Amino acid sequence: MKILVVCSDFPYPADHGGRVDTWGRIKVLAELGWTIHLVVCGKQVPTPSDMKVVYRYVEDIKLCDRRSKLTDMLHVVPMQVQSRNELRHVNIDEDYDYVLLEGDYVYPILNNPLVKHANVILRVHNDEAVYFKALARSTHNAIHKLYYHMESSKFSILQKKMRKKVDKYLFISNKEFEIFHRLYPATHSLFLPPPVTKETFLESTFDSKHVVFIGSLFMPNNREAIVWYLEHIHPLMLKEPDYKFIVAGNSRKQSLSWLDSYDLTNVIVHDTPESLDDIYKQGYLFVNPMRNGAGVKLKTIEAIQNGLPVISTSIGYEGTGLVDNEHIMVADSPEEFYRRIKLLFDNPERARTLLESSQGFIRTHYDHKEVLKGYINSLNTSYQMKQVL
């Protein structure tokens, strides 16, 4: 079986949520014996070493330019989509059993005359209309706010067009899948959890008092989350002996001067670290204080796999299936958020029990390989995938 995977960003290194999900799926498809061809239309040109790693799993890679210009904002298609219009002209020189679209951004490939719509599957990373509306709430920049609102409206229109061309959907968020399935029960839709990226889950030693947040530092909703924590939680936590707030993520070389207005006592910022392993290893717990967003916040799942119990807002864990007080602790007010951190700081055994429960849930319910294999088999009963690795 042969599949064409179409991405809006090179999937490796898997250093943010979208890449983590896409890269994990590519490896799963390879393990299931698929021949994989990859088309990428993104801004960043992959390094030869990154290409070499991806070629271990895919047979062919085609790169096309993402071309964005200011006038794209005036187009009826979202700017994120219009900038990838070169996908319409990519030479698809082979037949594929399926074409897997990694998100709405690569919609222009559907206007490529060489792509057969009957074989298209859409991976829904976010409800983009909801996501961009959430970004508009997160930013204080008037121009950015206008842009996000415009993109949200355009994605609402685009999603209606896509439903006429695509009838196979794989949702990363259980919540978004359930909403979609109620509205469109005849569509071949399924909740496909993000892939588990660790063969062996890790566990904190609970020796430090490090509270960790890892997320893209250029995204307004992540910045908003960090600022909320610094304003409301961090001052209370400074009373705790040996406490530190560890922030890490890719800034895409954007300034971090937005942090300067806050008390950064005992705050350590790792801008675009090469590895997150030591940051997770030295952490006591992970916080996800997001106020706005959509889809699944993979940072929550990644933290659990890397050995940290999680305290989150309702937004930060939605769509995961995790249960408050059983797998994760949820708090939306500053007072409750602080109390829950203090509870885990004072009770390492409670922190360890919470982590073990959440890791058990992910092991049981996040079997990406089996769900994906079953879904493809249900679409094509004449072919049953066989695992080769």
C-alpha positions as CSV (number, residue, x, y, z in Angstrom):
1,M,0.0,0.0,0.0
2,K,1.2,3.5,-0.9
3,I,0.3,6.7,0.8
4,L,1.1,10.4,0.0
5,V,1.4,12.5,3.2
6,V,1.0,16.3,2.6
7,C,2.3,18.6,5.3
8,S,2.4,22.3,5.9
9,D,5.7,22.0,7.8
10,F,8.6,19.6,7.6
11,P,7.8,17.0,10.2
12,Y,11.3,16.6,11.7
13,P,12.7,17.5,14.2
14,A,9.5,17.0,16.2
15,D,9.9,20.1,18.3
16,H,6.3,21.3,18.6
17,G,2.8,19.8,18.8
18,G,1.9,19.5,15.1
19,R,5.3,18.0,14.2
20,V,5.1,15.5,17.1
21,D,1.8,14.2,15.9
22,T,2.7,14.1,12.2
23,W,6.2,12.6,12.7
24,G,4.8,9.9,15.0
25,R,2.2,9.0,12.4
26,I,4.8,8.7,9.6
27,K,6.8,6.3,11.8
28,V,3.7,4.3,12.6
29,L,2.7,4.0,8.9
30,A,6.2,2.8,8.1
31,E,6.0,0.2,10.8
32,L,2.7,-1.0,9.3
33,G,4.5,-1.6,6.0
34,W,3.3,1.4,4.0
35,T,5.3,3.0,1.2
36,I,5.3,6.7,2.1
37,H,5.8,9.7,-0.1
38,L,6.0,13.1,1.4
39,V,5.0,16.6,0.1
40,V,5.9,19.6,2.2
41,C,4.9,23.2,1.6
42,G,6.5,25.3,4.4
43,K,8.7,28.2,5.1
44,Q,11.7,26.5,6.6
45,V,14.0,24.5,4.4
46,P,15.0,21.3,6.2
47,T,18.7,20.6,6.7
48,P,20.4,17.7,4.9
49,S,20.7,15.9,8.2
50,D,17.0,16.3,8.9
51,M,16.2,15.1,5.4
52,K,18.4,12.0,6.0
53,V,16.4,11.1,9.2
54,V,13.1,11.4,7.4
55,Y,14.3,9.3,4.4
56,R,14.7,6.4,6.9
57,Y,10.9,6.2,6.8
58,V,9.8,7.7,3.5
59,E,10.7,6.7,0.0
60,D,10.3,10.1,-1.6
61,I,10.2,13.8,-0.5
62,K,8.9,16.7,-2.6
63,L,9.4,20.3,-1.3
64,C,7.5,23.2,-2.6
65,D,7.7,26.9,-1.8
66,R,5.4,28.6,0.6
67,R,4.8,32.1,-0.9
68,S,3.1,34.6,1.3
69,K,2.5,38.2,0.5
70,L,0.4,40.9,2.2
71,T,-2.2,40.9,-0.5
72,D,-3.1,37.3,0.5
73,M,-5.0,38.8,3.4
74,L,-7.5,40.1,0.8
75,H,-8.2,36.7,-0.6
76,V,-11.3,34.7,0.3
77,V,-9.1,31.7,1.2
78,P,-7.2,31.9,4.6
79,M,-3.8,33.4,4.3
80,Q,-2.3,30.2,5.8
81,V,-3.8,28.3,2.9
82,Q,-3.3,30.8,0.1
83,S,0.4,30.9,0.8
84,R,0.6,27.2,0.0
85,N,-1.0,27.5,-3.4
86,E,2.0,25.9,-5.0
87,L,0.5,22.5,-3.9
88,R,-1.9,22.9,-6.8
89,H,1.0,22.4,-9.2
90,V,3.1,19.7,-7.5
91,N,3.8,16.9,-9.9
92,I,2.0,13.9,-8.4
93,D,3.6,11.3,-10.7
94,E,2.3,8.2,-9.1
95,D,-1.0,6.6,-8.0
96,Y,-1.6,6.3,-4.3
97,D,-4.0,4.2,-2.3
98,Y,-4.6,7.2,0.0
99,V,-3.6,10.9,0.3
100,L,-3.3,12.0,3.9
101,L,-3.7,15.8,4.4
102,E,-2.0,16.9,7.6
103,G,-4.4,19.8,8.4
104,D,-6.5,22.3,6.6
105,Y,-3.5,24.4,5.5
106,V,-2.7,22.0,2.7
107,Y,-6.2,22.4,1.1
108,P,-4.7,23.6,-2.3
109,I,-3.5,20.0,-3.0
110,L,-7.2,19.1,-3.5
111,N,-7.2,21.4,-6.5
112,N,-4.3,19.5,-8.0
113,P,-5.8,17.5,-10.9
114,L,-3.5,14.6,-10.2
115,V,-5.1,13.9,-6.7
116,K,-8.1,11.6,-6.5
117,H,-10.5,13.0,-4.0
118,A,-12.1,9.6,-3.2
119,N,-8.8,8.6,-1.5
120,V,-8.2,11.7,0.6
121,I,-8.1,11.6,4.4
122,L,-7.9,14.7,6.5
123,R,-6.0,14.8,9.8
124,V,-7.8,17.5,11.9
125,H,-5.2,19.0,14.2
126,N,-7.5,21.8,15.2
127,D,-10.9,23.2,14.3
128,E,-9.0,26.1,12.7
129,A,-12.0,28.5,12.8
130,V,-12.2,28.0,16.6
131,Y,-8.4,28.0,17.0
132,F,-7.9,31.4,15.2
133,K,-10.8,32.9,17.2
134,A,-9.0,31.8,20.3
135,L,-5.7,33.3,19.1
136,A,-7.6,36.6,18.6
137,R,-8.6,36.5,22.3
138,S,-5.0,35.8,23.4
139,T,-3.3,38.7,21.6
140,H,-3.4,42.4,22.6
141,N,-2.0,43.5,19.2
142,A,-4.8,45.1,17.3
143,I,-3.4,44.2,13.9
144,H,-2.8,40.6,14.9
145,K,-6.3,40.4,16.4
146,L,-7.9,41.6,13.2
147,Y,-5.8,39.0,11.2
148,Y,-6.8,36.2,13.5
149,H,-10.5,37.1,13.3
150,M,-10.3,37.3,9.5
151,E,-8.6,33.9,9.3
152,S,-11.2,32.4,11.6
153,S,-14.1,33.6,9.3
154,K,-12.3,32.3,6.2
155,F,-11.6,28.9,7.8
156,S,-15.3,28.6,8.6
157,I,-16.1,29.0,4.9
158,L,-13.2,26.7,3.8
159,Q,-14.3,23.9,6.1
160,K,-17.7,23.8,4.2
161,K,-15.8,23.5,0.9
162,M,-13.6,20.8,2.3
163,R,-16.6,18.7,3.4
164,K,-17.7,18.5,-0.3
165,K,-14.3,17.1,-1.3
166,V,-13.3,15.0,1.8
167,D,-15.4,12.4,3.6
168,K,-12.7,10.8,5.7
169,Y,-11.6,12.6,8.9
170,L,-9.2,11.7,11.7
171,F,-9.5,13.9,14.7
172,I,-6.7,14.5,17.3
173,S,-9.3,15.8,19.8
174,N,-12.0,13.5,21.2
175,K,-14.1,16.6,21.9
176,E,-13.9,17.9,18.4
177,F,-14.6,14.4,17.0
178,E,-17.8,14.0,19.0
179,I,-19.1,17.4,17.9
180,F,-18.3,16.7,14.2
181,H,-19.8,13.2,14.4
182,R,-23.0,14.4,15.8
183,L,-23.3,17.0,12.9
184,Y,-22.1,14.6,10.1
185,P,-22.8,11.0,11.2
186,A,-22.5,9.7,7.6
187,T,-18.9,10.9,7.3
188,H,-16.0,8.4,7.9
189,S,-14.7,10.2,11.0
190,L,-12.8,8.8,14.0
191,F,-10.9,10.0,17.0
192,L,-7.3,9.1,16.4
193,P,-5.2,9.9,19.5
194,P,-1.8,11.4,19.1
195,P,1.0,8.8,18.8
196,V,2.8,7.8,22.0
197,T,6.4,9.0,21.4
198,K,8.1,7.2,24.2
199,E,8.6,3.4,24.2
200,T,9.3,3.6,27.9
201,F,7.6,6.3,30.0
202,L,9.8,8.3,32.4
203,E,9.1,9.2,36.0
204,S,10.2,12.3,38.0
205,T,12.3,11.7,41.1
206,F,10.3,14.5,42.8
207,D,13.5,15.8,44.3
208,S,13.4,19.3,42.8
209,K,10.8,22.0,43.2
210,H,10.8,22.9,39.5
211,V,7.5,23.8,37.9
212,V,7.8,23.3,34.1
213,F,6.1,24.9,31.1
214,I,7.1,23.8,27.6
215,G,5.5,25.4,24.5
216,S,6.1,27.5,21.4
217,L,7.2,30.9,22.7
218,F,6.1,32.6,19.5
219,M,2.4,31.6,19.9
220,P,0.1,34.2,21.5
221,N,-1.9,31.6,23.5
222,N,1.2,30.2,25.0
223,R,2.5,33.6,25.9
224,E,-0.9,34.4,27.5
225,A,-0.6,31.3,29.6
226,I,2.9,32.1,30.8
227,V,1.9,35.7,31.6
228,W,-1.2,34.5,33.6
229,Y,1.0,32.2,35.6
230,L,3.6,34.9,36.2
231,E,1.0,37.4,37.3
232,H,-1.2,35.1,39.5
233,I,0.7,32.0,40.6
234,H,4.4,32.7,40.5
235,P,4.3,35.4,43.3
236,L,2.6,32.9,45.6
237,M,5.1,30.1,44.7
238,L,8.1,32.2,45.6
239,K,7.4,31.4,49.3
240,E,8.3,27.8,48.5
241,P,11.9,26.8,49.3
242,D,13.9,25.8,46.2
243,Y,11.0,26.7,43.8
244,K,11.8,27.6,40.2
245,F,9.6,28.2,37.2
246,I,11.2,26.7,34.1
247,V,10.0,27.9,30.7
248,A,11.2,26.3,27.5
249,G,10.2,26.5,23.8
250,N,11.0,27.7,20.3
251,S,10.8,31.4,19.9
252,R,11.6,31.4,16.2
253,K,14.1,34.1,17.0
254,Q,11.3,36.5,18.1
255,S,12.1,38.8,21.1
256,L,11.2,37.6,24.6
257,S,11.0,41.2,25.8
258,W,7.3,40.6,26.7
259,L,8.6,38.8,29.8
260,D,10.4,41.8,31.1
261,S,7.4,43.4,32.7
262,Y,7.1,40.5,35.3
263,D,9.0,39.4,38.3
264,L,11.4,36.8,36.9
265,T,12.9,35.9,40.3
266,N,13.6,32.1,40.2
267,V,12.4,32.0,36.5
268,I,14.7,30.2,34.0
269,V,13.9,30.5,30.3
270,H,15.4,28.1,27.7
271,D,15.0,29.7,24.3
272,T,14.9,27.1,21.6
273,P,16.8,24.4,23.5
274,E,18.3,21.6,21.4
275,S,16.9,19.0,23.8
276,L,14.1,19.0,26.4
277,D,15.2,15.8,28.1
278,D,17.1,17.4,31.0
279,I,14.3,20.0,31.5
280,Y,11.7,17.2,32.0
281,K,14.1,15.2,34.0
282,Q,14.7,18.0,36.5
283,G,11.0,18.9,36.8
284,Y,8.6,18.1,39.7
285,L,5.4,18.9,37.8
286,F,4.2,20.4,34.6
287,V,1.7,23.3,34.3
288,N,-0.5,24.1,31.4
289,P,-2.3,27.4,32.3
290,M,-3.7,28.0,28.8
291,R,-6.7,30.4,28.6
292,N,-7.5,30.0,24.9
293,G,-7.0,27.3,22.3
294,A,-8.5,24.4,20.3
295,G,-7.7,20.8,19.6
296,V,-5.5,18.7,21.9
297,K,-2.7,20.4,23.8
298,L,0.0,17.9,23.0
299,K,2.3,19.6,25.6
300,T,0.1,17.9,28.3
301,I,0.4,14.4,26.8
302,E,4.2,14.9,26.2
303,A,4.7,16.0,29.8
304,I,3.0,12.9,31.1
305,Q,5.1,10.6,28.8
306,N,8.2,12.4,30.1
307,G,7.4,11.7,33.7
308,L,5.7,14.8,35.1
309,P,2.2,15.0,36.6
310,V,0.2,17.8,35.2
311,I,-1.9,20.7,36.6
312,S,-3.9,22.4,33.9
313,T,-6.8,24.7,33.1
314,S,-9.9,23.3,31.5
315,I,-8.6,24.5,28.1
316,G,-5.2,22.9,28.6
317,Y,-6.6,19.4,28.8
318,E,-9.7,19.4,26.7
319,G,-10.1,16.7,24.1
320,T,-7.5,14.4,25.9
321,G,-10.0,12.1,27.7
322,L,-8.0,12.6,30.9
323,V,-10.1,12.8,34.1
324,D,-9.7,15.5,36.7
325,N,-8.3,14.3,40.1
326,E,-7.7,10.8,38.6
327,H,-5.2,11.5,35.8
328,I,-4.6,15.2,36.0
329,M,-5.5,18.2,38.2
330,V,-7.6,20.9,36.8
331,A,-8.0,24.5,38.1
332,D,-9.2,27.6,36.4
333,S,-8.9,30.2,39.2
334,P,-5.5,31.4,40.4
335,E,-6.3,30.4,44.0
336,E,-7.2,26.8,43.1
337,F,-4.3,26.5,40.7
338,Y,-1.9,27.5,43.5
339,R,-3.5,25.1,46.0
340,R,-3.1,22.2,43.6
341,I,0.5,22.9,43.0
342,K,1.0,23.2,46.8
343,L,-0.8,19.9,47.3
344,L,1.5,18.0,45.0
345,F,4.6,19.8,46.3
346,D,3.6,18.7,49.9
347,N,2.6,15.2,48.8
348,P,5.2,13.5,46.5
349,E,3.3,10.2,46.8
350,R,0.1,11.9,45.6
351,A,2.1,13.4,42.7
352,R,3.5,9.9,41.8
353,T,0.1,8.3,42.0
354,L,-1.4,10.9,39.7
355,L,1.5,10.4,37.2
356,E,1.1,6.6,37.2
357,S,-2.6,6.9,36.6
358,S,-2.2,9.3,33.7
359,Q,0.5,7.2,32.1
360,G,-1.7,4.1,32.4
361,F,-4.5,5.9,30.7
362,I,-2.3,6.9,27.8
363,R,-0.9,3.4,27.4
364,T,-4.4,2.0,27.3
365,H,-6.2,4.6,25.2
366,Y,-3.6,6.2,23.0
367,D,-2.7,3.2,20.8
368,H,-2.3,5.2,17.6
369,K,-1.1,2.3,15.6
370,E,-4.0,0.0,16.3
371,V,-6.6,2.7,15.8
372,L,-5.1,3.9,12.5
373,K,-4.8,0.3,11.2
374,G,-8.4,-0.5,12.1
375,Y,-9.6,2.7,10.5
376,I,-7.8,2.0,7.2
377,N,-9.0,-1.6,7.2
378,S,-12.6,-0.4,7.7
379,L,-12.3,1.8,4.6
380,N,-10.8,-1.0,2.5
381,T,-11.9,-4.4,3.5
382,S,-10.2,-6.0,0.6
383,Y,-6.8,-5.1,2.2
384,Q,-5.7,-5.9,5.7
385,M,-2.6,-4.1,6.9
386,K,0.2,-6.3,8.3
387,Q,2.7,-5.0,10.8
388,V,6.2,-5.5,9.5
389,L,8.2,-4.1,12.5
